[in-house]
Amino acid sequence: MKSQIILCLCALTAIAGCSSAESRKQASGSLEYLEVTTAETLKVPPELARPNMSDRYVLPETGGAYELKGAQVSVASPRLVLPLVTGSHVEEGSSDARVMFDQINDNEPLPKTIWDSVLGYLELNDIAVEEFDQNNNELMTGWVVTRQEADSQWYELGDEFTEQAKRFKLSLEVAPHGRTAALSAELIEFIDENGNSVLNQVNPFELRNTRVDFLNFIIAEYDVGIRLAQNQRIALIRDGFVSKLGFNPDGDPAFVVDAEYGNAWPRLLLVLRKMGFDVIDLDQSSGLIFVKFNGPDESWWSGLFGKEEIMLDKVNYRLSVQSVGQQTAITFKDSENIPFDVSKVTDLFSVFADYMAEDNLDI
């Protein structure tokens, strides 16, 4: 019994090994349909009226990719563009190797973010840049050499590989408003393992898969860059920022934080909560925050290690947050939009500055 099982397993292994990686992607089985000819049309005697004929089931003429027949047809699953990055997506129904990106980092233009990711991927994988026309948003890569396992018989020992070389053209189409851009990949040269240029001989399915694979590698690099930048930004915000007394661009007394606007804003929300302010409404685009002062935590141990007492009425206030180059000016105002005077700003400064600089501030 055991010997029969072993023989069956060996037979199955042999059968499975007979199929190569290439053959597994091809249609198999009966291909008799290729020999089928078109049936003759209905012959109607001249003395009889010809019946109405419907073309409902007539197959349309095809061309291009759909001229492939029989074993030429790939049955492998088609590659899909993978929009892994936050704010990325693909156009529904599109068969192109193309991905759309939305602006998520306001610190730099979207095209620069995308091209930096492309160049980073190429450099990381030792792929040369033959030509980069940044004005027209086009880039030509050097040779991208890929290795794949060569077809061999199941009984042959050892791994053999063949090399292919490809060159790509990357194009970036930026929307007029500049906050959306589409990156597409095009295969422009293909050298096979024998050193022959075979771009015109590659079937459309394999051609698309090659373009999509290359684009997906770039998308993955873009995603890594975005995540790294976010982690670095979070760490920077958690470390805190130095503040000083100063004036806003309008000349009003203000706290000047040594951080750019995008980083100072989320840190300020944490600081306000710690100081005893509840945020009622806010608008980051206009730099307005509406708050109500409820006082800090009054638990019995808070006074032992807490900051100085804040002498403010428990009413509504508003803050104006303004970008000043690489710094941010924060102006406290009353409910009538009148800025605090110098003495009131000075009284608040020590508590504000301590919380703004505190490491790993948490709520």
C-alpha positions in Angstrom: 0.0 0.0 0.0 2.8 2.4 0.9 4.6 1.6 -2.3 1.5 2.4 -4.3 1.1 5.8 -2.6 4.8 6.6 -3.2 4.4 5.7 -6.9 1.3 7.9 -7.2 3.1 10.8 -5.7 6.1 10.4 -8.0 3.8 10.2 -11.0 2.0 13.4 -9.9 5.3 15.2 -9.3 6.5 14.2 -12.8 3.3 15.4 -14.5 3.4 18.7 -12.6 7.1 19.2 -13.4 6.5 18.7 -17.2 4.7 22.0 -17.4 7.0 25.1 -17.7 6.3 28.5 -16.2 5.5 29.8 -19.7 3.1 26.9 -20.6 1.2 27.5 -17.4 0.2 30.9 -18.7 -1.1 29.6 -22.0 -4.5 28.3 -22.9 -4.6 24.5 -23.0 -7.0 21.7 -23.9 -8.8 21.3 -27.2 -8.3 24.1 -29.7 -10.6 22.6 -32.3 -12.6 25.8 -32.4 -9.8 27.3 -34.5 -10.8 25.0 -37.4 -14.5 26.1 -37.3 -15.6 27.9 -40.5 -18.4 30.3 -40.9 -21.7 28.6 -41.9 -23.2 29.4 -45.2 -25.9 32.1 -45.2 -29.5 31.0 -45.7 -30.3 30.5 -49.4 -33.7 31.8 -50.4 -35.3 30.9 -53.8 -35.8 34.0 -56.0 -39.6 33.5 -56.0 -39.8 33.7 -52.2 -39.4 36.8 -49.9 -36.3 36.8 -47.8 -37.1 36.8 -44.1 -35.9 39.4 -41.8 -32.5 38.5 -40.4 -31.1 39.6 -37.0 -27.4 40.3 -36.5 -27.8 39.9 -32.7 -25.4 37.0 -32.5 -22.9 38.1 -35.1 -19.4 38.3 -33.7 -17.8 41.7 -34.3 -14.6 42.1 -36.2 -11.6 42.6 -33.8 -8.1 43.8 -34.1 -4.9 44.4 -32.2 -4.7 42.4 -28.9 -7.8 40.4 -29.8 -6.2 38.8 -32.8 -4.5 36.3 -30.5 -5.9 32.8 -30.7 -5.4 29.4 -29.2 -2.1 28.9 -27.2 -1.3 32.5 -27.9 -3.9 33.6 -25.4 -2.7 34.1 -21.9 -4.9 32.7 -19.2 -2.9 34.2 -16.3 -4.6 36.8 -14.1 -4.0 40.3 -15.5 -1.9 42.7 -13.4 -3.8 45.4 -11.6 -2.5 48.9 -10.8 -2.3 49.0 -7.0 -3.3 52.4 -5.6 -1.7 51.8 -2.2 -0.9 55.4 -1.3 -3.4 57.6 0.6 -5.2 59.8 -1.9 -4.3 57.6 -4.9 -6.8 55.9 -7.2 -7.3 54.5 -10.7 -9.8 55.4 -13.4 -12.6 52.9 -13.5 -12.5 50.8 -16.7 -9.1 52.0 -17.7 -6.6 49.3 -19.0 -3.7 51.7 -19.0 -0.7 51.5 -16.6 -1.8 54.7 -15.0 -2.4 55.9 -11.4 -3.9 59.1 -10.0 -2.4 61.0 -7.0 -4.0 63.7 -4.9 -2.2 66.3 -3.0 -1.7 65.2 0.6 1.5 67.1 1.5 1.1 70.9 1.3 4.8 71.5 2.1 5.8 71.0 -1.5 4.2 70.8 -5.0 2.6 67.5 -5.9 4.8 67.0 -9.1 8.0 67.3 -7.0 6.7 64.8 -4.4 6.0 62.3 -7.2 9.2 62.8 -9.2 11.3 62.6 -6.0 9.7 59.2 -5.3 10.4 58.0 -8.9 14.0 59.1 -8.7 14.4 57.5 -5.3 13.1 54.2 -6.6 15.4 54.3 -9.7 18.5 55.2 -7.5 17.7 52.5 -5.0 17.6 49.9 -7.8 20.6 51.2 -9.7 18.5 52.2 -12.7 19.9 55.1 -14.7 18.0 58.1 -15.9 18.6 58.6 -19.6 16.6 61.8 -19.9 14.5 63.9 -17.5 12.4 66.7 -19.0 10.9 68.3 -15.8 9.2 71.0 -17.8 7.2 68.5 -19.8 7.0 66.0 -17.0 8.6 63.1 -18.8 11.4 60.8 -17.8 13.3 58.1 -19.8 14.9 55.3 -17.8 18.1 53.4 -18.5 18.0 49.7 -18.9 16.0 47.8 -16.4 17.5 44.2 -16.3 15.2 41.5 -15.0 16.0 37.8 -14.3 13.5 35.0 -14.7 13.8 31.3 -14.3 14.5 29.5 -17.6 12.2 26.7 -18.7 13.7 23.3 -18.0 12.7 19.7 -17.6 11.5 18.6 -14.2 14.4 16.1 -13.8 17.1 18.7 -14.5 18.9 19.8 -11.3 19.9 23.4 -10.6 18.3 26.7 -11.4 18.9 28.5 -14.7 18.0 32.1 -15.3 17.6 34.3 -18.4 18.0 38.0 -18.5 15.9 40.6 -20.3 16.4 44.3 -20.5 13.7 47.0 -20.8 13.5 50.7 -21.0 10.5 52.8 -19.8 9.0 56.2 -20.3 7.3 57.8 -17.4 4.8 60.6 -18.0 3.1 62.9 -15.4 -0.1 64.7 -16.3 -0.8 67.5 -13.8 -4.3 69.0 -13.4 -4.6 72.8 -13.9 -5.2 73.3 -10.2 -2.0 71.4 -9.4 -3.5 69.2 -6.7 -4.1 66.0 -8.8 -1.6 64.3 -11.1 -1.6 61.1 -13.2 1.6 59.0 -13.5 1.7 56.5 -16.4 4.4 54.0 -17.6 5.1 53.0 -21.1 7.5 50.3 -22.3 9.7 51.7 -25.1 12.4 49.1 -25.6 12.6 45.3 -24.9 15.7 43.2 -25.4 15.1 39.4 -24.9 17.6 36.8 -23.5 19.1 36.4 -27.0 19.9 40.1 -27.4 17.1 40.7 -29.9 14.8 43.7 -29.9 11.3 42.1 -29.6 9.1 45.0 -28.5 6.9 44.6 -31.5 6.6 40.9 -30.9 5.4 41.0 -27.3 1.8 40.1 -27.0 -0.5 42.9 -25.6 -1.2 41.0 -22.3 2.5 40.6 -21.4 3.2 44.2 -22.5 0.5 45.6 -20.2 1.7 43.3 -17.3 5.3 44.6 -17.7 4.2 48.2 -17.6 1.9 47.7 -14.6 4.6 45.8 -12.6 7.0 48.7 -13.1 4.4 51.3 -12.1 3.5 49.3 -9.0 7.1 49.2 -7.8 7.1 53.1 -8.1 3.8 53.3 -6.2 5.2 51.2 -3.4 8.3 53.5 -3.1 6.0 56.5 -3.1 4.0 54.9 -0.2 7.2 54.2 1.8 8.2 57.9 1.3 4.9 59.2 2.5 4.9 56.9 5.5 8.4 57.9 6.4 7.7 61.6 6.1 4.5 61.2 8.3 6.5 59.3 11.0 9.2 61.9 11.0 6.6 64.7 11.2 4.8 63.0 14.1 8.1 62.5 16.0 8.9 66.2 15.4 5.5 67.3 16.7 5.8 65.1 19.8 9.3 66.4 20.6 7.8 69.9 21.0 8.9 73.4 19.9 10.6 76.4 21.4 8.4 79.6 21.7 9.1 83.2 22.4 7.2 86.4 22.9 6.8 88.5 19.8 4.4 90.0 17.4 2.2 88.7 14.6 2.4 90.1 11.0 -0.2 92.7 12.0 1.9 94.0 14.9 -0.2 92.4 17.7 1.4 90.7 20.8 1.7 87.0 20.1 3.5 83.8 20.8 6.0 83.0 18.1 6.6 79.2 17.8 9.8 77.9 16.1 7.9 75.6 13.8 6.3 75.8 10.4 2.6 76.2 10.2 1.7 72.6 9.4 3.6 71.3 12.4 2.6 74.0 14.8 -1.1 73.6 14.2 -1.6 70.0 15.6 0.8 70.7 18.4 -1.2 73.8 19.4 -4.4 71.7 19.7 -2.7 69.5 22.2 -1.3 72.5 24.1 -4.7 74.2 24.3 -6.3 71.1 25.8 -3.6 70.9 28.4 -4.0 74.6 29.3 -7.7 74.0 30.0 -9.3 75.2 26.7 -11.9 73.2 24.8 -11.9 73.7 21.1 -15.4 74.7 19.9 -14.6 75.2 16.2 -11.6 75.6 14.0 -10.5 76.2 10.4 -6.9 75.4 9.5 -7.1 77.0 6.1 -7.9 80.4 7.6 -5.9 79.8 10.8 -8.9 80.4 13.2 -9.6 78.4 16.4 -12.6 79.1 18.6 -12.2 77.9 22.2 -13.8 78.1 25.7 -11.6 78.3 28.8 -12.8 75.8 31.4 -9.6 75.8 33.5 -7.0 73.1 33.9 -7.5 69.8 35.7 -8.2 70.5 39.4 -7.4 67.1 40.8 -5.6 67.1 44.2 -2.2 66.2 42.8 -2.3 68.6 39.8 -0.9 71.4 41.9 2.1 69.4 43.0 3.7 69.1 39.5 1.5 71.4 37.4 2.2 74.7 35.7 1.4 78.2 37.0 -2.3 79.0 37.4 -3.9 80.6 34.4 -5.8 83.8 35.3 -8.6 83.9 32.7 -12.3 84.1 32.9 -14.1 81.0 31.9 -15.6 82.3 28.7 -15.1 82.0 25.0 -12.0 83.1 23.2 -10.5 82.9 19.7 -7.0 82.3 18.4 -5.4 83.5 15.1 -2.6 81.3 13.8 -0.4 82.8 11.1 2.5 81.5 9.1 5.7 83.6 9.4 8.2 81.9 7.2 9.5 78.9 9.1 7.8 80.1 12.2 4.2 80.4 13.4 2.6 83.4 15.2 -0.3 82.5 17.6 -2.5 85.4 18.8 -5.0 85.1 21.6 -8.1 87.2 21.3 -11.3 87.8 23.2 -14.7 86.9 21.9 -14.9 90.3 20.2 -11.8 89.5 18.1 -9.7 92.0 20.1 -6.1 90.8 20.7 -4.8 90.3 24.3 -2.6 93.2 25.5 1.0 92.7 26.2 0.5 92.1 30.0 -2.0 89.3 29.5 0.1 87.7 26.8 3.1 87.8 29.1 1.1 86.2 31.9 0.1 83.3 29.7 3.5 82.8 28.1 5.3 80.6 30.7 2.5 78.0 30.8 2.1 78.1 27.0 5.9 77.8 26.4 6.3 74.9 28.8 3.5 72.9 27.2 4.7 73.7 23.7 8.2 72.5 24.5 7.2 69.5 26.6 8.6 66.2 25.2 6.0 63.5 24.3 3.1 65.7 25.3 0.0 63.5 25.6 -3.7 64.2 26.5 
